[in-house]
Amino acid sequence: MYFHVTEGLVPDVMHDVLEGCLPYETKELLRHLFQSGVLTLGNLNEIINHFVGGGMRSETEKMTDKRKKEKEMKTERR
């Protein structure tokens, strides 16, 4: 059976990008930056190690932050 325009599924752009061209383009960009001397492996590792990303945190981390804030507020009241 051949693909039909009205019966085919819509392509998933995120899968096409994340599993298709993005890894390849990222590799080529890094290769160019390394070869041109703009970036070194040491610099890249330093950037990665100091990256603070958003996203999900564990409940333990959330509770620790909450307790720290509560403690700071109690200290400020005194």
C-alpha positions as CSV (number, residue, x, y, z in Angstrom):
1,M,0.0,0.0,0.0
2,Y,1.3,3.4,-0.9
3,F,1.2,6.5,1.2
4,H,-2.0,8.6,0.8
5,V,-2.1,12.3,1.7
6,T,-5.4,12.2,3.4
7,E,-4.9,8.9,5.2
8,G,-1.3,9.3,6.3
9,L,-0.3,10.3,9.8
10,V,1.2,13.8,10.4
11,P,5.0,13.6,10.9
12,D,6.3,14.3,14.4
13,V,8.7,17.2,14.1
14,M,10.3,16.8,17.5
15,H,11.3,13.2,16.7
16,D,12.5,14.2,13.3
17,V,14.7,16.9,14.9
18,L,15.9,15.2,18.1
19,E,16.5,11.8,16.6
20,G,17.5,13.0,13.1
21,C,19.3,16.2,12.3
22,L,20.0,17.7,15.7
23,P,22.7,15.2,16.9
24,Y,24.4,15.4,13.5
25,E,24.4,19.2,13.4
26,T,25.6,19.5,17.0
27,K,28.5,17.2,16.2
28,E,29.5,19.2,13.1
29,L,29.2,22.5,15.0
30,L,31.4,21.2,17.8
31,R,33.9,19.8,15.3
32,H,34.1,23.2,13.6
33,L,34.5,25.1,16.9
34,F,37.3,22.7,18.1
35,Q,39.2,22.9,14.8
36,S,39.0,26.7,14.5
37,G,40.2,27.1,18.1
38,V,37.2,28.9,19.3
39,L,36.4,26.2,21.8
40,T,38.6,23.6,23.6
41,L,37.5,20.3,25.2
42,G,38.5,21.8,28.6
43,N,36.3,24.8,28.0
44,L,33.4,22.7,27.0
45,N,33.8,20.4,30.0
46,E,33.9,23.5,32.3
47,I,30.7,24.9,30.7
48,I,29.0,21.5,31.2
49,N,30.1,21.1,34.8
50,H,28.9,24.6,35.7
51,F,25.6,24.4,33.9
52,V,22.6,24.9,36.1
53,G,19.6,23.5,34.3
54,G,16.0,23.8,35.2
55,G,13.7,21.0,35.2
56,M,12.5,18.5,37.8
57,R,14.1,18.2,41.2
58,S,13.5,15.5,43.7
59,E,11.2,16.0,46.6
60,T,14.2,15.8,49.0
61,E,15.8,18.8,47.2
62,K,12.5,20.7,47.3
63,M,12.1,20.1,51.1
64,T,15.7,21.1,51.8
65,D,15.2,24.4,49.9
66,K,12.0,25.0,51.8
67,R,13.6,24.3,55.2
68,K,16.5,26.7,54.3
69,K,14.1,29.4,53.4
70,E,12.1,28.9,56.6
71,K,15.3,29.0,58.7
72,E,16.4,32.2,56.9
73,M,13.1,33.8,57.6
74,K,13.3,32.9,61.3
75,T,16.8,34.4,61.5
76,E,15.7,37.6,59.8
77,R,12.8,38.1,62.3
78,R,15.2,38.1,65.3
